[in-house]
């Protein structure tokens, strides 16, 4: 008998089992929905519906740079044991490939199906939690970094006026160091220009109150407050933070020095940091 796609999807939504498993169960049940659902439960394939309520605080971050695309992706799991499972790792890498090849911006049914199929095999809840893809222009370069066993990952995109310098070992090393820097210091903002004005005003008020409490002359209060604000920005803003490989210079100062050395304007376009279980 013919099994419609609609009833297969309905059974999948009800049980969480894979599409092919749902179709086989419906065929075996001769189209009887309740009987097919029972078959899946008996096979242990419908248990995912219950597992879906379990927390997925563990997982792994994946990155892939290929052709003119870069992607960073987080897969979550219930246990760190599963996060180290080779099938789990293979799936994460495969989903990165799917994102790039399909030019996806959100999780597709096909991608979710792959996740569901592995849940059926491993018998533990997991999820494709999030991903972000970046286009890589002809004069852009993306560096990627995965820490340890994937507890965090970073991608950083650099742009050059002269694309030839992107092949330079120094430029690529700097891009890699920037990824390491983001992983190590977890900046809250890209630059001081991107900080929320409301937040800046709040910090300025706090520093003003602190300074006034020191009973300093009124004429020096403004300078002290600005100094405190500048120091705070150097702690939370990527471009203003002391560079991971040389804390005597900021990231932007190191970038400027490198641009001068390779004789081409350079800019850091963006970065993306994913930490397992932490939304940013």
C-alpha positions in Angstrom: 0.0 0.0 0.0 1.1 3.6 -0.5 2.1 5.6 2.6 1.7 9.3 2.2 4.5 11.7 3.2 2.1 13.6 5.4 1.4 10.6 7.7 5.1 9.7 7.8 5.8 13.2 9.0 3.0 13.0 11.5 4.4 9.8 13.0 7.9 11.4 13.1 6.5 14.4 14.9 4.7 12.2 17.4 7.6 9.8 18.1 10.8 11.7 17.1 11.9 8.6 15.1 13.6 8.9 11.8 11.6 9.3 8.6 12.7 6.0 7.1 11.9 4.2 10.4 8.5 5.8 10.5 7.8 4.7 6.9 8.9 1.1 7.6 6.7 1.0 10.7 3.6 2.3 8.8 4.2 -0.2 6.0 4.4 -3.0 8.6 1.3 -1.7 10.3 -0.5 -1.4 6.9 -1.1 2.3 7.5 -2.5 2.0 11.0 -1.0 5.0 12.8 -1.4 3.7 16.4 0.0 0.3 15.5 3.0 1.9 13.7 3.6 4.1 16.8 3.5 1.0 19.0 6.0 -0.8 16.6 8.4 2.1 16.9 8.1 2.0 20.7 8.8 -1.7 20.8 11.8 -1.1 18.6 13.1 1.5 21.0 12.9 4.2 18.3 10.2 6.3 19.8 11.9 6.7 23.1 13.5 9.9 21.7 10.3 11.8 22.5 10.9 11.2 26.2 14.7 11.9 25.9 13.9 15.2 24.3 13.1 16.6 27.7 16.6 15.8 29.0 19.1 18.6 29.3 21.9 18.8 26.7 24.5 20.8 28.5 27.4 19.0 26.9 28.4 18.8 23.3 31.0 19.9 20.8 31.8 22.9 18.6 32.8 22.3 15.0 34.3 24.6 12.3 34.9 24.3 8.6 36.4 26.7 6.1 35.9 25.6 2.5 36.0 27.5 -0.8 34.3 30.8 -0.2 32.4 29.9 3.0 33.2 29.3 6.7 30.9 27.8 9.3 30.9 27.4 13.0 28.4 24.9 14.5 27.4 23.6 18.0 26.0 20.1 18.6 24.7 19.5 22.1 24.4 16.2 24.0 23.4 14.9 27.4 26.9 13.6 28.3 30.5 14.4 27.5 30.9 10.7 26.7 28.6 11.1 23.6 30.4 14.4 22.7 33.6 12.2 22.3 31.8 9.5 20.3 33.2 9.3 16.8 29.7 9.0 15.2 28.8 12.2 16.9 32.0 13.9 15.7 31.4 12.6 12.2 27.9 14.0 12.2 29.0 17.4 13.3 31.6 17.6 10.5 29.0 16.3 8.0 26.5 19.0 9.1 29.1 21.7 8.6 29.6 20.4 5.1 25.9 20.5 4.6 25.6 24.1 5.7 28.3 25.2 3.2 27.2 23.1 0.3 23.5 23.9 0.7 24.2 27.6 1.6 21.9 27.1 4.6 21.0 29.7 7.2 18.8 27.6 9.4 18.4 23.9 10.2 16.7 22.0 7.4 14.5 18.9 7.7 17.3 16.8 6.1 19.8 18.0 8.7 17.4 17.3 11.6 16.8 13.9 10.1 20.5 13.1 10.4 20.4 14.2 14.0 17.3 12.1 14.8 18.9 9.0 13.1 21.9 9.3 15.4 19.7 9.7 18.4 18.0 6.4 17.4 21.4 4.7 17.3 23.1 6.2 20.4 19.9 6.4 22.5 20.7 9.8 23.9 19.2 13.2 23.3 21.3 15.6 21.2 20.6 18.6 19.0 22.0 20.8 16.3 21.9 23.8 18.7 23.1 26.6 16.4 25.4 27.5 13.5 26.6 30.6 11.7 28.1 30.8 8.2 30.3 33.5 6.8 30.9 34.4 3.2 34.6 34.7 2.4 35.4 37.4 -0.2 38.2 37.3 -2.7 40.3 39.6 -0.5 39.3 37.9 2.8 40.8 35.2 4.9 39.2 33.1 7.7 41.1 31.4 10.5 39.5 28.7 12.6 40.3 27.4 16.1 38.9 24.6 18.1 40.0 24.3 21.8 40.7 20.8 23.2 37.9 18.4 22.5 35.6 21.1 21.0 34.5 22.8 24.2 34.8 26.1 22.3 35.5 27.2 18.8 36.3 30.5 17.0 36.3 31.8 13.5 37.9 35.1 12.6 37.7 36.9 9.3 40.4 39.3 8.1 40.3 41.6 5.0 43.2 43.0 3.0 43.2 45.7 0.3 45.8 43.7 -1.5 44.6 40.1 -1.5 48.1 38.8 -2.3 49.2 39.5 1.3 46.6 37.0 2.6 48.9 34.2 1.5 51.6 35.7 3.8 52.6 33.5 6.7 52.7 36.5 8.9 49.1 37.5 8.1 47.8 34.0 8.5 49.6 33.6 11.8 48.1 36.8 13.0 44.6 35.6 12.0 45.2 32.4 13.9 46.5 34.4 16.9 43.4 36.5 16.8 41.3 33.3 17.1 43.4 32.2 20.0 42.9 35.6 21.6 39.1 35.5 21.3 39.1 32.0 22.8 41.3 33.1 25.7 39.8 36.5 26.6 36.2 36.1 25.4 35.6 39.8 24.6 32.1 41.1 25.1 32.3 43.6 22.2 34.1 43.9 18.9 35.3 47.4 19.5 34.7 50.4 21.7 32.5 51.8 19.0 30.2 48.9 19.2 29.5 49.2 22.9 25.9 50.0 23.9 25.7 53.7 24.7 23.4 53.0 27.6 26.0 50.7 29.1 28.7 53.3 28.6 26.7 55.9 30.4 26.0 53.6 33.3 29.7 52.8 33.7 30.6 56.5 33.5 28.1 57.2 36.3 29.6 54.4 38.4 33.2 55.6 37.9 32.1 59.2 38.7 30.5 58.1 42.0 33.6 56.1 42.9 36.0 59.0 42.0 33.9 61.6 43.9 34.1 59.4 47.0 37.9 59.7 46.9 37.5 63.5 47.6 39.5 64.4 44.5 39.6 68.0 43.2 36.7 68.5 40.9 38.9 69.6 38.0 40.6 66.2 37.9 37.5 64.0 38.4 36.6 64.0 34.7 40.2 62.9 33.7 40.1 60.1 36.3 36.7 58.9 35.1 37.8 58.9 31.5 40.9 56.9 32.4 38.8 54.3 34.3 36.4 54.1 31.3 39.3 53.6 28.8 40.7 50.8 31.0 37.4 49.1 31.2 36.9 49.3 27.4 40.4 47.7 27.0 39.2 44.8 29.1 35.9 44.1 27.3 36.5 45.2 23.7 38.4 42.8 21.3 40.2 45.5 19.3 41.2 47.4 22.4 42.3 44.4 24.5 46.0 43.7 25.0 47.1 41.3 22.3 47.4 37.7 23.4 51.0 37.4 22.0 52.2 40.8 23.2 50.3 42.6 25.9 52.3 45.8 25.4 50.1 46.4 22.4 46.4 46.2 21.8 44.9 44.0 19.0 44.3 47.1 16.8 47.9 48.4 17.4 49.3 45.0 16.4 47.1 44.9 13.3 48.2 48.4 12.3 51.9 47.4 12.7 51.3 44.3 10.6 49.5 46.3 7.9 52.5 48.6 7.7 54.9 45.6 7.5 53.1 43.9 4.6 52.4 47.2 3.0 48.6 46.8 2.7 45.7 48.0 4.7 44.3 45.2 6.9 41.1 45.0 8.9 39.5 42.4 11.2 36.0 42.1 9.8 34.3 39.9 12.4 34.7 37.0 14.7 32.3 34.3 16.1 32.9 32.5 19.3 30.9 29.5 20.4 31.2 27.9 23.9 29.4 24.6 24.5 26.3 25.3 26.5 26.8 29.1 26.6 24.7 31.5 24.5 26.4 34.8 23.7 
